[in-house]
Amino acid sequence: MKRRFSPYYLLFLVGIILIAAVFLKGGKEERENKVVVVVPQDPDYLDPHLAAAAGTYEMMFNVYEGLLKPAPDGSLLPALAERYSVSEDGLTYTFSLRPGVKFHNGKPVTAADVKYSLERLMGTATGQPLSPFFTKVQAVETAGTPGAQKVILRLKAPDAALLSNLTTAMIIPEDYQELNTRPVGTGPFRFVEYRPGQWVVLEKFADYWQEGLPLLDKVEFRIIPDREAALIALKNGTVDIYPRIEPGRITELSEEFYTLQEKQNLVQVLALNLKRAPFNDLRVRQAINYAIDKDELIELAAFGFGTKLGSGFSPAMVEFYETGLEDLYPHNIEKARQLLAEAGYPQGFRAVLSVPSNYAFHVDTAQIIVEQLKKVGIEAGIELVEWAVWLQRIYQGRDYEMTITGLSGKLDPLPVLIRYTSDYANNFFNYENAEYDRLNQLAAAESDRGKRAVLYKKAQRLLAEEAAAVFLMDPHYLVALKKTIAGYRLYPIYVQDMSTVYLTNRGTR
């Protein structure tokens, strides 16, 4: 009598055979060569010449490049320029372009592309500069042969910050009109997709000029504004890297993760609109500085992982940092009340504290500050503002009373302290001081680093003495990573360099 097999038994046998086939072909299934990084905000522009948000640069650092690029220690490295020279008078910079570099659309990078990019930033054709950092460049010229192209920058006056500013002057294809929807750069990763509120996806650029990089095939920046949701995503494996994780949550992570920490070179600031009463009164601004307990802020909001500040500069830029300003306004309730009374506000006043809602750290800071200000009679109501609205209404429109934000550090002091000069387009503090402007102009033209440092330290002291804002802290940069992630590098600027990141266990899922 013949034995019959049920259909379920046959399906079981087929499953066993398929599993055996997988092991015979080399064992376990190979993991996708991809990393997911959580970020709290959407990019403001994909066009690098229009973008103002540090969070945008954080991601697009992997897509675009300048003639030079930053190293993790803050030094400058050759990028699209293979080498450069500077004339003795500091007025002529000659850059020799790296041969064979391609844009992500396959077109070779030419001197004409570099000229177009720099002149677009300078506003040569429109009369409306997109960057304030190239006003001293008189002309951009091209020279050399097709195989050895050069770009020459002729300056009206020496500019000590020019080289560092060229790291953020991203080179784009000449006359390319789709940068804000289909970005094209020369970086290690090419742009694939942006879905607002969800993700920015990049993939490996196979023709990248730096041999052997990148090591990943794909990077996804997952946009998760809510910190609880971001932490859950890290724990359940949805994301692999969580930059700027809250210090108080590190203990919740399992042994599957590790963390890295460093000064962030970032200035968290309580900005006061100096064109609005009562903040146009120096005594009121000084009173607020005395009312804020920065040590308590660092302990409660940053769990001790922060460095107290006294000006618009972080000690991460040690060469140019003016020490001692962090103690100019020690926490003193009585002094604060006295100054408010002298200014005509013996009972305090009411104000609105506008905070970008997607930055949980700033929201936490705001809640602590509100309680501190109550002790001197200032009633501050918190207004949570969507990031895009904050950028447009507050940062660009200067429509606010008080706000909290983080100002990213740079490789050179000029783009940090220029934020407070009277003619800077995004001086949302509305700070105006002729002597401060003069110091910045002198420093920008000074080639001697020691003399530049003296000038910038004087400028920092002015900011502090005039209470241009309440400079809170440099919250330390903490990043949590899965132990399967290696090659992550910390920078003194606001970037996520994914070019050297790699997976250590690609053989397993």
Helices and strands as residue ranges (DSSP letters): H 7-24, E 34-39, H 54-60, E 68-70, E 76-78, E 81-86, E 92-97, H 111-122, E 137-145, E 148-155, H 162-165, E 189-195, E 199-204, E 218-223, H 227-235, E 241-243, G 247-252, E 257-262, E 266-272, H 282-291, H 294-301, E 306-308, G 318-320, G 325-327, H 333-342, E 349-356, H 360-374, E 378-385, H 387-389, I 390-396, E 402-408, H 414-417, G 418-420, H 434-445, H 449-465, E 470-475, E 477-482, E 485-486, E 502-503
